[in-house]
Structure formats: structure tokens, C-alpha cells
Amino acid sequence: METLKGTIAETIFRNEENGYTVALFEADNEVITVTGTFATDVAGETLEIFGKRINHTKYGEQFQAEMYTIILPSSLDQIENYLGSGLIKGIGKYTAKKIVELFKEDTFDIIQKHPERLMEIEGIGEKKADMIAKSFSEQADLKEIMMFLQDHEISIGYSVNIYKQYGKNTISVILENPYRLSEDIYGIGFKLSDKIAASLGVEKNSPYRISSGVRYLLTEYAARGHSYVPYSVLLNSVAELLEISCDIAEDELRNMAFTEKVHIETVRDETAVYYMPYHMAEVCVCRDLINLSAVDFNMDEESVHHYLEEIEAEASIILSDKQRKAVFQSIINGITVITGGPGTGKTTIIHSIIKIFEKMKKKVLLCAPTGRAARRMSESTGREAKTVHRMLEYAYGEDESNLTFNKNEESPLDGDVVIVDEMSMVDIILMSNLLKAIKKGTRLILVGDVDQLPSVGAGNVLSDIINSNVFKTVRLDTIFRQSAGSMIVQNAHSINKGFMPVYNKKDTDFFFMRESSTEDIIELIIDLYCTRLPLKYGLDSVKDIQILSPMKKGDLGVIELNKRIQEAINPPSRLKKEKSSGNYIFRVGDKVMQVKNNYRTEWKSCGDDGNAITGEGIYNGDIGYIVFIDETEQEVTVQFDEEREVTYPFSQLDELILAYATTVHKSQGSEFPVILMPVVWGPPMLLTRNLLYTAITRAKQLVVLTGMEKYLQSMIDNDKIDKRYSALDYRLSQALATYRLLTEGIIEI
């Protein structure tokens, strides 16, 4: 790492949001352009900068600052220039000259310790002297804070975010509890906080450290889908992570339970530890589902059958017995679950349910967990469908990162019926917020494919609701005529039953192409993606073909596949701007995916009347295309759904990944014309039957698998779904048993 000492002569560009700065830096023997993140505008400051030189293709040689320290000037000329630079409020160039002439080398000491002496200068009164002293103190605080943070190897970017969060209290906050960083600052996890804590001398057995480690592990388990963690599993994990004894970990865990930071209870003969938000969500979901299901609508069965006959006649369709049962149960019950694979008529059932409720003058609300799933629902029903978040009217509390919903117990949804599609993707926290907003007497209809991968977030909601046997559930298993000709649909059901798919039949839509070596598989995927499939089927590679992989890493993981496809389909060009960020180089024309829900990101589009439309919200899984990269403004513009444009500052590019290839998990809730997927060896926990099933059911027109058949067979044989620690089914069963005992008078409250 190279070091430069000198002065910031001029700030060329500064982004006030993230501190990114381009400036001219005067060192001893040269003037060079410096780029990097700085907490404040450092024009006129004397700095020691640590970083490296790079040759920018457009702007020539630059120095990328990775760390810096501010050096207070020492010569009289430097002191005068510093005071007159505009950094210190109340001092201009003329006043700076007068102050230095009077106090000389003692100038800084006078301002800091004896600011009342500034009134010896003509034109400076008591108010102005106080302003100068306060401004100088703030600058000194900032210098001290930035040096403190960088002494503990905290990057400039994180240092800026930390200073914005805590301000002048930064050092005292971190010294008191460095683990607050992992809770308050996005991107700083427990391990970085623990490293900082160690450098500050925090002991291994510190309660702060153990408590933070427990929270970290519980949230890590939640990120892997678990609502709780078995007591013994958590204790061992804490002891291993923190390198402490189980006894010490257990003492702090009990203290956390006493102070209600965690909840401990017995579930199915094992002791479970919940992080409080997940425990509250699971309990509330159980309570609210039971309450909704307890309503008796006193529906006349003959009237319902009459409605069924009417809609069949109007639509010239004949519903199967299972379809009629699904519609019937949805009309008469407070809660109904409808589950089934592709081609089993779920869309027809939703149509029929909506029409009957409209005949009954009931208001129906439609929603799905993702933007793409909601749009598909709108297209298939011809009615408005929203994301669950949008329907609940997401908002923010005093804390900018604290997502809340305007629709809740106090302001419930205005609807008589709520239909949720793609229920397999709904996690326990989202389900809890949805149920809070549904008033008693509203019918709730849950539609989804329980055999798909479960939600990315914590919980096993759809599966638990079905397994509890508490609510009316209709399983659809008949493939209807319009889907029967598709090998995609037939093979999906075959795979789900544990049978090998049928492929490579002439004029069908399901193919398996054999290759054994990794490089041969990659070359075949590139050839199919870029040339063979577009030529044969008249496809647009980027828009119509989606590569799926079970893995992120490895030669056939999505990171490497994206790089190889990008090289082939969108190579570097002097005519295309690009920006490097994380694992990727983003280039104009690239296909990208949003990888986190960002409800505050603004988008704009052009309405049918030519007027601009604006809105907020880009969601995890949304796919778009880079249309512009502005190096001066440090921004990337992405177009989603061929209409909404979003501008990302460079500092926000961690929300995007290349999306020529994506994981099967990220594809949930989406459909693509063509799916192309490698079938190779991988960890058994990833290569499962339901992952393969989920992947091929994303395709509307064509599936092409490539690799070795033995791995296809092993995926189909591997029907062991990774166990999730959740207890919603247990709670629902217990609640139903208690309810029956109460209604039968066997027990009393």
C-alpha cells in the first residue's frame, strides 16, 4: 500500500449521501487525482492517504484512497490557509490572517482552550468566538473519530456510515459496546464487530460479546429458514464461535431469557430457543389463523352449488370434483388451503372463486409475496394483484431502517376475501404482518405448491399449516388437458413422485444433453444460450433464456457462469461503460437482479399518456437491464420490466448481481420461457428433488438440462428436505385440541 502526504487543493466531485469524492491532491512532488470515501468535504485539508495508483481508461492516473488521516498544519502559512479554507465557520481569509498574525503558533491552542481571546480581534464578538470554537471542535472531533476508526482497521466506507449513525458520540459508543456496530450499521456483521472488540481489549467472556454472539447465531439460523434453534445445538454453536465453555454461554443465555431478549420453551419434547421477533410472529400467526377459521358464515350449500353452475356456464368450463371442492371450501370456510403442482388448475380455481365472490358482492384482494408473482397473478386473473408489502402499505418508523406497515390491527385491510398466491414463499414474519391486517370475518385463501422450495426467510408456513390438519386443505393432483401435452408438466409430476423424467422426444419441450467434463458443460451452455436455442426457437437470449444453478460458487455456480456468459454475450467494448463492484463487472446491456427488498428506492416510467409516472419499491428477485452508467455522477441506471427505471449510486451496487444465471432459490415466484440448467455433482443438501422440481416448474416453453444422468437420478432420489426448526404446526394442533376441549366443556378458562 502506497502512502502520500499533501493537501486537497480542490474537490472536483462529492456525493453527500455516501461521501464518495474525486479531488485534486497536491503532494510534495506531484499533483494527482484522488478518489475515495471521505467523511466530510476535505478541500484545503492536509492529509496522509494510504492506497494504490490505478490507470483509469478515461481519466488517466488516479490514486484510490483506502484509508486516510488528517494532519493539522504546522507552519504559519498552512495554519492561515486551513482557517481560511471555509472548514471553520465564522472565519474567512481576512479573519484567518488577523488571527494568525496575533496568535502565531499558538493559534489552535487559543481556539481550543481559550476561545474568549478571539474577541481581541476586531470584528469578533462573543457569539462569533463561540461559533468558531464550536466549529473547530467539531472538526477536531471528526479527525479524532476517523483516526480512531481507522486505527482499528475499519474501512473509510464503514467509518463514514458509523460517524453518520453516532456522530460525536462514536468513540464512546464503540468503547462501551462495539457489538452495537453489528446491530446498527448495515454490512458490519458480528465477526467484524468481534474483531474490533478484540482490538479494544474486550474479554472473551464479556456479557456483551456472548449476547451479541447469541443474537448473531439466532439470526444466522433464521437466514437459513429456522424459526428457533434447539437449546443444545445453540449452546454448542455459541461455545464454538466464541471459544468459550458451554457453562459460560448457558449463564448468559439464561440471562437473555430473563430480560426477554430470547424466548425458551419446550416444543415436541425438545427445548427451543427463539429470537423474540420469531417467537412473537409464530405465536401470533397461530392465534390469528385459529380466530379467522372459527367464523361460521352460515352459507347455504345449495346457493354455493348454484353459483358454481353459473360460472361454469358463463365460462363454458366443467370443473373437476377436486376443483369444485376447492372452490366450495373457499366459499364456506374462514381459511382454505389449495395446493398442487403445475397444470393442476390452480389458476382456474382462483378465477372461479373471484367470480363467485363478485356475484356475492364481496370485495376480493389479491396478493403474492414477490413483484413478479403479483404481476403473473394480475395477468392470469385480469384483476389488480399487489405484493403483500404493497397491500399492507409499508412505511418506515423513526429509524430509517425500521420497516413498518400502515395496515394492521388498528387499520385493517378493506376486503371481504384475501387470496394469497405462491404461499410457499411466505415466511413467518411476513405472514404475521399479513394476518394482523386481516379482520375477523374475512375469508383467507392460501394457494401454493407445497412441494416447491420453502421460503427464503424463517419458517415453514405453508407446509406447517397443511401438516397441522387444522384447516380445510385441497390437494390438486390431476393434470388438465391444456397442460397434458407438455413434458415439462408431466415430468414435474414424475420427478415429484420419484421417477426419472422422459426427455429428448421429437417436437417436445424437455431435453437432456449429456456432457461429462465441467468445461464441456460450460461450453455447451454458452453455445445453447448464445447461438443454438435463439436460432432454433427464435429467442432473445438475454430476455427469454434463464440459466439456473443449484449453487452460487464453483465452476458451474452462478457467479462463474455469469462471468462466462457475460464474456460471450456482452464482452468489454470501448463503446460500453462498465463499473466493477464486488464479484462482478457491470456493463451497459447486462442482465441484473435486485437481491434485497428496497421499499424506498424510487423508480420512474412513462405512462400511456406520455407523462412521467414515479413510485417506490424494488424487490428481491426483480430482473432488469443496465441502460446507462454515469461515471461523473457515479450512478448506474437499470430498467426493470421494460418500463420502470431505477438509478443506483455506485455505493448501492451491492444490491445488484448479474442475472444471466441465478440460483434456483432466487428464481422462485418467477416464470421464464426457457430454463437451461447444469446437472452435476454438488453437496447433497443442495441437490434435492424439490430443488429440481422447483427449477423445471419455472419454465413455460422449454427445459434443457445438461450434464450427467447419474446426478439427475441422485437428485430425484434425494427427497430428504433439509429440516427446518419451526413449530407452527405443533402450535396449531395444540390450539385446536385446547379449543375442542373448551367447546366440549371438558376444561374451563
Secondary structure, 3 states (H helix, E strand, C coil): CEEEEEEEEEEEEECCCCCEEEEEEEECCCEEEEEEECCCCCCCCEEEEEEEEEEECCCEEEEEEEEEEEECCCCHHHHHHHHCCCCCCCCCHHHHHHHHHHHHHHHHHHHHHCHHHHHHCCCCCHHHHHHHHHHHHHHHHHHHHHHHHHHCCCCHHHHHHHHHHHHHHHHHHHHHCCCHHHHHCCCCCHHHHHHHHHHCCCCCCCHHHHHHHHHHHHHHHHHCCCCEEEHHHHHHHHHHHHCCCHHHHHHHHHHHHHCCCEEEEEECCEEEEEEHHHHHHHHHHHHHHHHHHCCCCCCCHHHHHHHHHHHHHHHCCCCCHHHHHHHHHHHHCCEEEEEECCCCCHHHHHHHHHHHHHHCCCCEEEEECCHHHHHHHHHHHCCCEEEHHHHCCEEECCCCCCEEECCCCCCCCCCCEEEECCHHHCCHHHHHHHHHCCCCCCEEEEEECCCCCCCCCCCCHHHHHHHCCCCEEEEECCCCHHHHCCHHHHHHHHHHCCCCCCCCCCCCCEEEEECCCHHHHHHHHHHHHHHHHHHHHCCCHHHHEEEEECCCCCCCCHHHHHHHHHHHHCCCCCCCCEEEECCEEEECCCEEEECCCEEEEEEEEECCCCCEEEEEEECCCCEEEEEEEECCCCEEEEEECCCEEEEEEHHHHHHEEECCEEEHHHHCCCCEEEEEEEECCCCCCCCCHHHHHHHHCCEEEEEEEEECHHHHHHHHHCCCCCCCCCCHHHHHHHHHHHHHHHHCCCCCC
